[in-house]
Amino acid sequence: MKKMPLLKEHILLVGILTFCINIDDARSLDGHYTPPNVARLTDLFHHQPLNQAFLTFFGGSNIHFVNNGSYVQLNLNKTSGSGLISLNKYNYGFFSAAIKLPQGYSSGVVVAFYMSNADLFPHNHDEIDFELLGHENGKEWLLQTNIYGNGKTNIGREEKFRFWFDPTKEFHQYSIIWNSHHTVFLVDNIPVREVENNEVMSTIYPSKPMSVYATIWDGSEWATNGGKNPVNYKYEPFVASFGEMEMEGCVWVSARSVPSCSKGGQEGPSAVDPVEGENFIKLSQQQKMGMDWARNRFMIYSYCKDPGRFPVLPPECKTK
């Protein structure tokens, strides 16, 4: 009979601990983070075969399609890196890839999933970047995001994050929402950064049609510890795997002077356009909470918090 209160106290204590863990989203008992639940936008679109939706950008001998072209292995070795460029260019849309990063020593290696139009507009191009930065032994891969428009590269708008998982063990999804309202970077459907197209950002916001790129390359000059740790080719080849590619939006037709998109027989962005609905023009409350979770726990650098680099902060930083 005397053991009953102890049992009740034990149950109560377990309940309190479970409640606290759920509220705080802290590390679980095995040392991993439990991310918040958010809408799975990647479930809305079909996967495109990479061997049909992309062309070789560079390093053709280091590109190996697998599983009937639904996945690709991009290699970096002493000879070359490698990369793909999308067959189509887009005026806006939702773009996503599942990526598994190279294991082991990877200092100086850069794996990138990004959008750019430097081929069409070499002097005033736009770009939206996921850059995954390699590491030296005992260190973690880092995630860097960047965005600029109209060739305004004099101010790098980088933000860096740690991961809440090991990006070398399994595939994880890296997604971009890009439209006239905002640009959002998402990891496993959790927003990690939102850039709104407001009055302050209007002249530097990406606005011209862009291609989608998947690459791996040597970033020895800057990628790891500011270039202090270059690529060591003793560990080659460095292999990045891409799959579950999704590219849904307004395909650019060069012969037309204005963007024209059709779906279901209708021209232009409309109610049936899959990337112009409420899910894509603004973040839900759930997504905002997820973004706060990611930024508060895992962001390790923002250009808006770097007065040493910018004694006068860029104007958009003052609105954050």
C-alpha positions, 0 to 999 in steps of 0.5 A: 500500500505504501508503494502506490503514492510513489507510483503516482508520483513517478507517473506524474513526473513522467507526464511533466517531463513529456509535456516539457519536452513537447513544449520546448521541442528540445533534444530528444533522449537520443540527442536528436531534435524533434522538428515541429509539424508543418504543412507538407508542401512537397506532397502536393507535386509529382517528382520529375525524372532528372534525366528528362528535366535537366541538361548537363551544366558541367562535368558530364563524366562525373554525373551518374543517373540511377534508378531510371533517372529519378536520382542522380549522383554528382561527383567532385574529384581532382578533375572536375565538379559536376552539375545540372541545369533545368531544361526549362526556365521559370517566372515563379514557382515551387522548386524542391530536391531531396539531397544526401550530402557526402559523408566523411571529410568534406572541407571546401566542398560546396553542394548547391541547389539554386536558381539563377539567370546569369546566362540570360542576364550576365550583368544584372542577374538574379539568384536564389541559393541553397549552398551546403558547405562541407566540413573538416573532421569533427565538424558539421555541414552548414546550410547557407542561404542567399538571395539577390536580384538585378546583379546587386551582388555587392551586398551578400545577404547570407544566412547560415544554419546548423542542421537538426539532423545528419544530412549525410545519412538520409535524403532531406528536402530542400525547397524554394517558394518564389513568386511576386509575394515572397521567397521562402527557403524550406528544409523538410518543409519547415521554413527557415527564411522568408524574404518578402517582396516589399518596397525596401526589397523591390529593386533587389528582388529576383524578378526575371526568369530563372533556371534551376541548378544542382551542383557540386564544386570546389569552394576552397577559397571561401567555403570552410572557415573562410578558405582556411580548409581547402578540399583535400582530394585524398578523400575523393570522390565526394558524392552528392545525391539528388532526387525527388525533384519537383519544379512546378510553376510558370514556365518561361517562353522566350518568344513571348514578351510577357509571362504566360502560364497555362494549366487546365486550358487557362492562361496566366496565374489563376485560381487553378494555378497550383503555386498561386494559392494561399499556401504559397503567397503567405506563411501560415501561423503553423509555418511561422512557428516552425520558422521561429523554431528553426531560426531561434535554435539553428541560425548561426549567422545573419548579415543583418546581425553583422555590424562589423561587416555592415556598419550601416545595415542594409535597409531591409534589416531595419524592418526585421 
